Amino acid sequence: MKSILSVLSVILLFSCSIQGDQIPDRKQKFDNDWKFYLGDIADASKAGYNDEEWRKLDLPHDWSIEGDFDASNPAGNDGAYLPTGVGWYRKQFEVPETWKGKKVIIYFGGVYMNSEVFINERSLGVYPYGYSSFYYDLTPHLKIGEENTIAVRVDNSQQKNCRWYSGSGIYRHVSLIITDPVHIDQWGVAITTPEITDKTATVEIKTMVKNETSTIQEVTLSAEISNSDKQKAGSDEVKLELLPNSQQKIIQNVTVENPALWTPETPHLYHVGVSIKKGEQIIDKTDHAFGIRSIEFSSEKGFQLNGQEVILNGGCVHHDNGCLGAAAFDRAEERKVELLKEAGFNAVRTSHNIPSEAFLDACDRLGLLVIDEAFDGWREMKHTFTPVTHDYSTLFDKWWKTDVQTMVKRDKNHPSIIMWSIGNEIIERTKPEAVETARKLAAAVKEIDTTRPVTSAMTTWGQGWDIFDPLMAEHDVCGYNYQLHEAKTDHERVLSRIIYQSESYPKDAFFCWNLVEDNSYIIGDFVWTAIDYLGESGIGRWYYEGDVPGEHWERDLFPWHASYCGDIDMTGWRKPISHYRSMLYNDTEKLYMAVREPEQEGSKIITTMWGTWPTWESWTWPGHEGKEIEVEVYSKYEKVRLYLNGELIGEKLTGRNEEFKALFNLPYREGELKAVGVVGDTEMENTVLKTAGDASKIKLTADRTEIKADGHDLSFITIEITDEKGIPDPNADNQLQFEIEGPGAIIGVANGDIKDLDPYVGNSRKTFHGRAMVVVRSTKNTGNIVLKVKEPSLGDYEIKLTAMSAK
């Protein structure tokens, strides 16, 4: 293991488009106008097959989320009890004469899973792993000037194959990439910044240029860097002679003056245009956004970004988007990053799979550090309530190198990525062969990128922790799942080991923060999880005595169909634990108050391992008048005071010794509850909870009232039930009906209740603690969109959106 690992800036691939009228767009969206059939048809790959009765849709698409919950569905608790199966996609398209002599590839961002792609009836291959991006060369099989047919068979019928909800179908973007036979290779540009000072930065650009002709080609390779204001920041040009059917890797170094550094707080992005010229004609050009930043890891100084120590306040996330399922709409992926940032996280672990490019683009653009993770397992099968008999262990021996290198090739240019993770809680982790496997995986990563450390997440579940020393030695940075209490003795035994907690229980937030704060060799903590997710049903739940007991991995817990261990629920609402965690790591929030749900008479609340006590932003507890109730106050002030209807209830210290918490017990009375942060004897700020009256209104709030009319943009609309004064009613469970007018469609409804079995794709939803959410998707037409919400006792309400031109 290296005691110090310098990792220098690397960056992101945005859309690659050719500039100039002489050639077509290099990267063309291929998401629209597909046809879909759920089921298996022997002749569906045939060009002449009649698909007129098939459903028309635009990608991305996840057919599982459209189904009904059923305890008998084969994906079971891991797959959220939603259907899987086999599906077919087909698309006809004409190839223009201008493509004659061009190279054309089809690029899939992700298909879950076992996809087989056909062009004009010819099979191009099967790609099993549903989280990898992949592409095929269409060039030899295209009919110029005629109609061509793409068909894709997706087989997610072999269950179980994942320990969380995977979704089914072509759930990420599809593109066509059209180039000259002399071109920049796919994922063929690598950008790093090996030298950075206050005054200058050296940007190193490595480009793989391919000549797929039978003659020598003399060309010029140019690299031009621009800053965020689109002003030129540096350039380089080199002449090349390319032998027939050959490729060359070209290294160019460009100096940027007065560099603006990339950090989570200031995510400055530059762009480099890499182009190939033949004479004066540009025959290929790609555009890449990148950030100038350096990273370094050591047990002495921790994690340093641009020479400054940064503590990782991280969260693990799965890839689903709640009520949208696995469909990776760009706006949904961006909103996920926004939610993480708003909750105070500065880092995310993409557990346990390669994420979408849209998610990583948003991390670059908005400033979120990333651990990019390839797999949940290696050669041995994972077990949950029932065995995951078709997981990655069935693919590992044939596909491990392809898939891990695909991750690194595709993602190497994202400045947000600081580590590559090669696995999670590997079943064979205590066996000698696991050491060799880790060595091979790490070597495969470093064949492509030596600028970032290799990590994985390990845990013992009761075995001696020192048994992992040989395996940990194959990693540059060591992830501990739920084992941070072992870090001090491990440090004494292996002084050079760099440690972070790759998963932690939500309830251990202070314990983990305290260790990270006091020990430089522990660089951060990643809670399981940052956001509630579909599948792994019941993890993090709480329940009353008399309900089905136990943990999610012990038995079936239907109708629980998702996790409840997230800091953020599936509507985007931040749970109290989110405010507490953010307060520990940040200074942006200093005071918060919530109320612990009182136990029912004669029945106690039980929390599970990943659970926390159900705590709500509520001072509305009808039927509890005069009975004791517990109020939690989180504070970064010296102390807090609690008032009820202007009467001082008490004052308590909230320093580090008190874990920045105060718990007050008082009889419940309606009115206004106020917590105040105090320094010395001065009251600094306050937060208030008020008792809600009878539910009488519906409040609608859109995250964006203007969306692009491109058929893909989204607006997330939060619905709250309030009293006449606008105070939210946290006990409202009204059944709402939704209608939409204009160029938009309802594609998802949610409420955060993971026992609610109403479909996520529908026009009705019950509120949960007074809240629900509707997701509206634009069409390709401009105009006004009106979402109407109806409830018989409350009346009709509406909110207006505008679909603007996408140009």
N, C-alpha and C positions, 0 to 999 in steps of 0.2 A: 504494500500500500504506500502511496505517496503521502508524505507528511504535509507537503504544500502542493497545491495544484492550481496553476494559473489557468484561467479560462477567459478567453477574450471574445469580444463581441461578435455575434453572429445573428442572422437576421431573416427577414421574412419575405416570402414570395407573395406579392399581390397579383392582381390580374395581369397577364402578359399580353399586351396588344401591340400589333404592328402599327407604326405611324407612317403615313404616306398613302397616296392613292394607288400606287402601283401594285400593291399586293393586298390580299384579303386579310381580315382580322385573324391574328394568330390563334387566339383562344376564343372559341365561340361557345356560348351557353347552349346546352343541349338538353335542358330540363323540360321544355314545354312540349305539349301535344303527344304524350304517350298514351297507350292503351294498356289496360290492366285486367287480368283475370285471376281470381283466387281459385286455385285448383291446378291440377296437372293435366296437360293435354299433349298427347304424343306428337302431333303434327304442328305444334305452335311455333316451331322454328322455321317452318316452310314459308318462303316468300309469298306464295299464293294463298296462304291460309286466310280464311274469311274471319276477320276479327271485328266486324261491324257491330256486333252485340256487346263487345267488351266496353268496359267503363273507360271514359276519357279522363285523364288527369295530368297535372304538371308535377314534376319532382321538386323537392324531396317528398318521399311518401313512405309511410309506415302503416302496413295493413293491420298489424296487431292491435294498435291503439284504437282502431275503429270497431273492434269486436266487443263482445259482452264478457263480463267476468263469469267464470265458471270453475268451481273447485275441481272439476274433472279434466280441465285443459292440461295437456301433458307437460307444459313448462312449469306448472304448479306454483308453489309459493315464490320460487326464485323468479319466475317470469310474470309475476303479478296476476296469475290465473287468467291471463289473456291468451287468445288463440295464436297458433303459429302456422305450420303447414308449408305448402308449396304454392308459389305464385309465378305468373308470367307477365312480362312487360314487352310491348312491341312498339316500334316507331318507324314510320316511312319518311324518307327524306330524299330530295333530289340533289345530285352532285353536279355543280355547275361546271361548264367547260373550263372556267378559270382555274379549276383544281387539277387540270391535266398536268402531269409532271411534278405535282406537289406530293409531299409526304403527309398523310393524314392518320392521326391516332385518336382513339376514343379513350377518355380518361374518366374513371369512376372514383369519386371521393370515398365511397364506402357502400357496400351491399351486404346485407345480413341475411343469409350467409350461403356458402356453397354455390356461388353464382357461376352459371355457364353462359357465355356470350356468343351469339351467332350473328354473322353478317352475310346476308344473302344465302342463308341456309348452311354456311360453313361455320363449324365450331372453332372459336378462337382459343378456347381453354376454359378450365374451371379454376376459380380462385376461392379457396375454402374460408379463409379467415375474414370474418365480417367487419373487422375494424381497420383493415389495411386499405390504403388507396392502391389502385393498379391501373394499367392501361394496356391496350392492344394496338398493333399496327393494322389499320384497315386498308392501306394503300393497295396491296396486291389483289384485293377482292372487290374493289369499288367499280361500279359501272358508271362511267363518266357520261353526263348528259341524260341519265335515266334515273328512275326511282330505285332506291336501295332500301333494304329492310334490316333493321337491327332487332334482334329478339334476345331477351334475357330471362333465363330460368333461375329462380331463386328458391333454394331448398332449405327451409328452417324447420323441417319436420322431425329431425333426429333430436329428441329431447331426453334428458336435459343437456344443454350445451353451454350454459352460462349461469353464474351464481347471482345474477341480477337481471333486470329486464333488458333485453337486447333490442327489441323491436324486430320487424321483419320487412324486407324489401329494399328498394333502392332509396335509402334514407338520407343520402348526401348528394351533392351536386354531380352532374355529368357534363362533360365538355368535349368538344372536338378541338384538336390542336392541329393546325394546318401550317406547314413550313416548307421551305425550299429543301431540296435534297442536301444542300449544304446549310447546316443549321446548328443552333445551340441545343445540346442534348436535354431531354426531359430531366428536371432536377439537376441540371448540369452547371449551375452557377453557385459557388460558395463564397461568402463574404465574411471576412473577419477583420478585426482591428488590432493587430499585434503590438502596436506602439501608440500610446496616448499620453500626451502632456497637456498642460493648461493651454498651450498655444497651438499645438498641432496634433493631428491623429493620422496615422498611416492606415489606409483602407486597402486590404489585400483582396483582390478579386480573382478567383480561380474559375476558369470557364472551360468546359469540355465542348470542343467544336467537332462536329462530325461531317465527313464528306461521304455521302452515300451515292456518289457517281463513279463511273469507271474511268474518269480522267483526272489529271492533276488540276487542282483549283487554287488560284491565287486570289486571296481575299484580305481584307483589313478588318481587324477586330477592334472595336472602340468601346470604351467605358466612360460614361459621363455621369458625374455625381451632382445632384441638386439638393438643396436644403428644403425645409418645410415651406418656405416662401417661393419655391420653384426657381430659385436663383442658382446659377452654376457655382459649384463648390470645388470642382476639380475634374480632370479628365486624363485619359491615356489612350494611345493608339498604337497598334502593332500590326505589321504586315506578316501574313502567313502563306506558306505553300503547303497545301494539304494533298497528300498522296491519295490515289484512288481507293475508295472503300476503307477509309482510315479515320482515326480520331486523334485529336491532340488536346492535352490539357495546357492551357495558357495561364500564366500568372502575371497579373498587372498590379502595380502598387501606385496608389494615388494619395497625395497629401491633402488633407482638409485643414484649413486654417480656423482657429478659434472654434473648436468643435463644441456643439451642444450635446451634452451627454444624456444617454437614455437611463432613466430611473423610474420606479413606480410613481414617484411624485411628479416627475417631468419626463414623460415618455416621448422624447424628441425622436422623430424619424427622418432619415434621409432617404433619397431614392438614387438608384444607379440604373441607368439605361445601358444595356449591353447589346451591341449591334454588330452585325456582319455586313460588310459592304463588298460588292463586286464592282470595281470601278467606282462610279458615283452612286450606284443604286444600292439601297438597303435591301438585302434579301432575307434578313431575319433580325428581329429585335425583341428583347424581353425587358421588362421593368421590374425592379425589386426594391422594396422598402427595407431599410435596415437601421439599426441603432448603433451608435458608438458607445461602447461600454466595456469595462473589464470586470472580470470576476475572479476571486481567489478564495480558496478554502484552506484552512489550517486549524490544527487543534489549539494553537496558541492564540490566534486572532479571530477564530470563527469564520463566518462567511463575510467577505468584503466585496462590496459593489462600488466600483470606481474608487477603491482605496478606503471606503468608509464601512465600518461594521454595520451589518443589517441583521436583525433577528427576524426569522421567518415565522410570521403568524399565519399559518397555513390551514387550508381545509381540503379534504378529499372530496372529489365530485365524480359521480357517474355521468354518462353521456346523455341521458334522456333529458327532455325538456318538459317534464310533468305531463300535463294534459295533451301535449303535442306528441307524446311518445318519443321515439328516437329521431323523428324528422328534424334535420339540422338546418332549419331556416337561419339565414345570416342574422336576422334581427333577434331571434330567440337566443342564439349563441352569444350575441353581443349583450343582450339583457342579462344573461347569466353572469357575465363578467361584471356588469354594472352592479348587480346585486351583491356580488362578492366584495367589490370595492366599497360599496356603501356600508357593508357589515364590518368593515375594518380589516379585512384580510389583505395581506400583501403578496400572498403566494397560494398556489393551488397545485394539487397532485391529481393527475388525470387517471384516477384509479378505476379499473385496472386495465386500461386499453388506450390505444392511440386515439386522440380526439379528432374532431373535425378541423379543417384548415380555418374555417370561419371563426371558431373559438380561439385558436391561436392568434389569428389576425387581430381579434378584439383585445386579447391580452397584450399584444404589442402596442396597439393604438391607445389603450386606456391605462396600461401600466400595471400588470399583474405578473409576478414571477411564476414560473412553471416547472414542475417536475413532469416530464413527458414519459409515460409508462407504456410498455409494450404488451405485457402478458399478465394474466392472473396465475398461471402455472406453467410447469415444464413437462416432464415426462410422466409424472404420476397424477392420477385423477383426483380432483377435489371432491369433498363430501359435504353435503348440507343435510337437511332433513331427509332427503333422498339423494343417492349418488348422482354426480354430474357426469354421466357415462360417456357423453360425446363432447367433452370440453377440449381445450387446446392440447391436452396430452395425446389425443389421437392424431394430431397434426405435427407435433413438435419435431420429430426426427427428420421429416421431409421439408418442413417450412420454416424452422426457427430462424435461419440466417436470412432468408428472403424477407421475412416479416420485420425482424429487428432492424435490418439495414434499410428497408423501405421507410420505416419511421425516421431514421436519421437522415437519409437522403432528402426526404420530403420536407422535414422540419428544421434542418440545420441552420437556416437563415433567420430564425426568429430570435430577436434579442431577449424576449421574455423567458426563453428556456434556459435554465441554469444547470439541470442535471438530466441524464438519461437513466430511466429505471428499467431494469431487465426482468423484473418479476415481483411477485407478492406471495408471501407465506407459502413458499414452495414446499410441497408435501415431502419430498425426498431430501429436505434441507439438512438433515443430520447425517446423511450418508456420504461417503467419500466421493462418489460419482457426481454429487452436486457441485463439488469444488471445481471439477473439470468442466462441467457444463457452464458454470459462471465464468470461468476463464475464457471459454470459447465465445460466449456471448459478449463479454467485455472487449475481446479482441475484434470481434465483428463490428462493434460500435466504433472502435478507434481506427479501423481501416478507413473510416469516412470522416470522423470528427475526433480530434485529439484535444479540443479546446474546452470540453466540459467533462466533469467527472461522471463515472458510472456508479449507480446505486441500485439497491433493491430493498424491499421491505421484508423483515424477518420477525418471527416470534417463536417462542419455545412451547407455550401452552404446557408449562410444568416441568420441562426438561432442563437440565443444567445449561445455563446460558453460555458458558465458556466452550461448549462443544462447537459453537459457531465460529470460533477464532479462525480456523483455516478458510472457511467460506467468506467471512468478512474481509479477510486479507485479499480476496480477489476483487474487492470493491474499493473505490476511492473515497466514498462517503457512505456511511452505514445507516440504514433505516431501521428503526426499532418500532415494531407494532406493539403497543401497550406494555412496553418493557423499559420505560425510561428510568424506573427505579434501579435498574441494573447499571446505569451509566457511570456512576461514581466508581464502583468496584472495577468495571471494565476499563475505565481511564487509568486506574492504578496499575492494571495489568498490561494495557496496551496504550502507552502515552500518546501515540501518534493518531489514534483513531478519532475520526470526525463523525459526530453522531447527531442525528435528529430523530424525533419521534414521528414516524411516518403514519401512524394512526394512534389516536388516543380517545378515551371515553370522554364524552362531553362534561360529565360531572367532575372530571379531574383538571378542569381548566386552570385553577390557581396553582395546584401542585406542579403542573407542567411548566407554567409560566415562571414560577419561582426557580425551578431548576435551570431553565434556559437563561434566565436573567443573571444567575450567579456563576455560570460555568461557560467559559468561552468555547470549549470543545463541543458543547451542545448548541447547535445553530438554530434550532426551532422546533415547532410542534405543529402537526397537521391533524386536526380533529376529524373523527369519523362521526358525522360528515358535515360538510358546509351547508348542503341543501338536501332536503328530503328527496327521495328518488323512488321510482317504481321498482317493484321486486324486493327480494330479500325480506319478504313480507313480515311485518311485526317487529323488526329490530327497532329498539328504542321506545317501545310502547310502554305505557303504564296501564294498570287495570285495578279493578276492585276485587276484594276477596269474594270468591264465588264464581268469578269468571274463569275461563280456561287459563291455567297457570303456566309459568315457565317462559323460557327463551324461544326466540324465533327458530333456532336450529334444533330444538328438541321435538317439536310437533307442528302439525298444521294448525294455522291460526286464522283461517278464512272466517270472516270476510276481510280481515286486515290484508291489504294487497300491496303495501308499499312500506317504506321505512318511515320512522318518526324520530330519527336521531339527529336530523339536520338542525343547524342553527337557524335556517331559513325554511319556511314551509313551501309547499308546491304552488302557492299563489304569490310568493315573494315576500310574505310577512315575516319580519324578524321576530323570533321567539326571544323571551327574556335572556336566555343563555347567550344569545348573540350580542346583546348589549353589554353583558358582563365581560365576555371575552374581548370585545373591542376595547372596553375600558382598560383592561389589563395591559394591552399592547399599544394603545394609542392615547393621545391627549385631545382628540377631537370630540369626545363625549365624556362628561364628568359626573352625570347624575341620571339615575333611572330608577323607576319604581314599578313594581308589579305585585300581584296578590296571589298567594298560594291557594289553589283550589281546596276548599274545606272538605274533609272526609264526610261521607254520608253516615248517618247515624247507624251504628252497628256493623259498619263495613269499612275496612281500611284500604287505603291506596297502596299499591305495590309497584315499585319502579323496577324495570329490568336493567341489565348490565349497561346498555347504551342509553338508558333513559334518564330523564330528570323529572323532578316533581312537576305536574301540570300547573303552570303558573301563567296568569293572564293579566293583561292591561285592563283591569276591570274593578270598579267599585259598585257593582250591581249584583247583589246576591240575595234575591228575594227568598223568603222563608228562613233566612239565617239571622234575622234580627235578634240582637242581644247575645248571640253566641260568639265565642272566641274565633278570631280569624287572624291569619299571619300575613304580614306585609313585609316584602323584601325590598330593601333599598340598596342599590349599588352606587358607590361614590368614590371619587378621587379627591374629595375634600377631607379635611381633618376629621369632621364629624357631620352628622345629619340630625335634623329635627323633623319630627312628624307631627302634623296638625290635622285634626278632624273638625271641620266646621269652625275653624279659627281657634280651637282649643288645643294647646300643646299636649301631645300624648307622651312625648319623651325625646331625649337627645342621646345619641350613641356615637362612639368613635368608629371611624371607618378607614383606618390606616392599614398599612401592610400587615400588621399583626392581626388585624380583624379580617384579613383577606378582602378588604375594600367592600365589606358587606355589613349591613345591620338588619336584624330581624325584630320586628315589633309585633307583639300580641295585643289585640284589643277587641272589645265587643263590637260587632258590626252595627253601624247605624247609617242610614242613608245620608247623602250630602256630598261634601267636597273633602277629599283626602289630599293633603299637600306634603311633599317631602322637600326639605330645604337643605342645600349644602352650606356648611358653615366653616369659616376660617377665623380662628380666634373667637370673637363673639359677633362677627359680622356675617349676616346672611348674604350669600353670593348669588345663588340662582335657585329656582324651584321647578318642580314638575307636579302636575295635578291629575288626579282621576276623579271623575264625577259620576254620581249615580244617574243612570239613564231612566227617563220616563218611558211611557208606553211607546212601542215602535209605531212610527207614523210617516216616515219618509224613506226614500231610497236615494243615496248619493252615488253618483257615477263619476269616476276619475280615470281618464285615459293617460297612459304614459306618454303617448304622442297623438296629437289630434290631426297632424298632417303626415300622410304616408305616401310612398311612391306607388304609382299605378303600374307596377311591373309584374303583378301577379304573385309576388313573393313577400312583399313588405307586410309587417304586422303592427297592430296596436293591441296592447294589453290593457284591458279596462277593468278596474277594481270596482266592486259593488259593495256598499256598506248600508246596513239598515240603521237608521238613527231615530231619535225621538224628535219632537217638534223643535227643540233648540239646536239640533244638529249633533247631539252627543251620541256616539255609536252605542248601539244596543248589543253588548257582547253575548247575549243569550238568545238572540233571534235565530230561528231555524226555518224561515219562510221558504216555500217552494217558489222559485222564480221561473218565468217563461221569457224566452228571448226571441225577438224577430229582427230582421235586418232588411233595410231598403238601400238601393243604390249599388254602386260597383264594389261590393265587398261580400265576404262570406264568413260565417262563424265556423271556425275550425277546431275550437277547443273550449271546454268549460271546466271549472275546477272550484274547489272550496277549501282545500287543505285537510279535509277529513278523509283519512285513508282507510276507513271502514265503509264509506259510502260507495255503494255498488252501482250507482247511476253511471251511464256511459260518459266517457270523457269527450266523445264526439256526439253532440246533441244540441237541443234547443231548450233545455231545462236543467236547473240545478237548485238544490237546497243550500241556503246559507249555513255556514258553520261558524259559530261564535260571531254571527252577524256579518260575515264576509263571504264573497264569492268572486269569481273572475271569469271574464269572457275574452277570448282571443279572436280578433278579426283580421282576416287576410284580404289584401287588395286583389282586385282583378286587373286586367290590362287596360281598363277604361278609367278616365278621369271623371271627377264629379264628387258630389256630396254623398256620404254614407251615413245612415242613421241607424243606430242600435237602439231598439226599444226593449225596455224591461217592464214586465207586467206581473202584478201580484194582486189578487182580488181585494184584499183588505187594505192595501196601501195605495193602489192606483197604478197609473202608467207613467213611466219616466223614459227619457231618451237622452242620448248624447250624440253630437254630430262630429263626424270626422271628414277630412277632405283628402281625396286621392289626387295627388299632384302628378304632373308629367314626370316620367322617370328620367328624362334627359337632363 
